Amino acid sequence: MAATKKTKKTEKTKTKSKKRTVTTGVATIQSTFNNTIISLTDTEGNVLGQGSPARVGYKGARRSTAFAATKAAVEVAERVMKKYGLKEVKVFVKGPGSGRNAAVKGLDSAGLRITMLADRTPIPHNGCRPRKAPRK
């Protein structure tokens, strides 16, 4: 004798989430010789948006140009400003690439107010141990 199970269909009601507004944030720009990655976060470090030249539509060697970095920075800044209402950022730049300054200019031209600019490029202090000298 099999027991019959009564299945109830539970309807999930969607609750309208409150739109989160973030006025100040942090922009981190990682610039290599091949690419530039821009991340916009809030002050706690939660990512609000990120972008790169590949997301804007550049492929191959054109991703490493300063113009592509500017376009990527403008695109991600406008997207985050529209969604979260971001107004001002602290900018941390890391890496030796050509898109460093161009990405900062792109954030500025998109309408974000830059309150601080810092270079976080890692610099070796004494570096690795050198290889042994060859015999003569």
N, C-alpha and C positions, 0 to 999 in steps of 0.2 A: 504494500500500500504506500504509494508515493504521496508525500505531502505536497500540496499545491502551494506555490509561492505567489503572493500578491505583489506585483511590481507596480510601484507608483512612479509616475513620471514627474520628476521635480523640475520645475521651470526655474532657470537661473535668471534673476533680475539684474540687469546691468545698472550699476550705480555710476552716476556721472562723477568722474574724478575731477578734483579741483585743479585748475591750471596753475602750475608752479612758476613763480617768477623769481628770477635770479638777476640781481642788478650788477654784482661784482663777481669776477671770476679770474681764472688763471689760463693763459695761453702758453702752451709748450710747443716749441718748434724744433723738430729733429731734422737737421739738414745734412744729408750725406752728399757724396759726389754724384749719385745716381737718382736721388729722390728727395722730396721734402714732405714731411708729415706734420700736420698742424692738429693739435688736440686742444679743445676748449673745455675746461672743467669748472665746477664751482669751487668755493674756497676749501671744502672738505676733500676734494679730489674726485668727486663723482663726474664722469664724463658726460658732457652735454652734447658734444658733437665733435667729429673729427673729419679731416679731409686730406686729400693728396692730389697731385696733378693727374693721377690716373683716374680718379673719380670725376674730374672735370672733363676728361676726354683725351688727355695726352698719353701717348704710348712711346715706348722705346727711349731714344736719346733725348727727345724733347721734354721728357719729365724732369731732366736735370737743369733746365734753364730757369733763369730768374723770372721770366714772364709767366711760366707755368706755375711757379710758386706763388706769385701775386694773385693769379686767377683762383688758385685753390684756397688761399687765405680769404679772399673776398667772398667766395661761395660759402665756406663754412661759417664765416662771421655773420653773413646775412641770414643764413638758415637758423643759427642759434639766436640771433637777435629777434627774429620773427617768432620763434617758438617759445623762448623763455624770457624775452625782454632784457637781454644782457646789454649793459651800457658801458662798463669800464672793465679793463683787464690788466693784470700784471703779466708781463711777457718774459718767459725764460727761453733762451736760445741755446741750442746744443748742436755741435758738429761744425765741420769745416766747409760745407757746401756753398754753392753760389746762390741758393735760395734764402739764405739767412735774412739779409736786410730787405729783400724783396717781399718776403712774407710779412715782416713787420709793417712795411709800407702798405701792404694789402689790407691788413687789419685796420690800420689807421684810415685808409680811404673808404673802407666799408662803413665807417661811422663809430667804431669803438674808440673810447678814450683810453689811451695807454698811460697808466699811472706809474709803472715801474718797468725798467728794461734791464735784464741781467743775463750775463753770458755764463752758461754752465758747461762749457766744453771741457771734457776731462783732459788734464795735462799731466804727463808722467813726471814724477819727482824722482829722478835717478833712473827710472825705467827698469828694463829687464837686464839680466846678467849677460854681458857680451860673450860671444863664442870664443873658444880657446884660440890662441894665436897659432898660425901654421908654423911647422918646423922649417928652419932654413938650412 
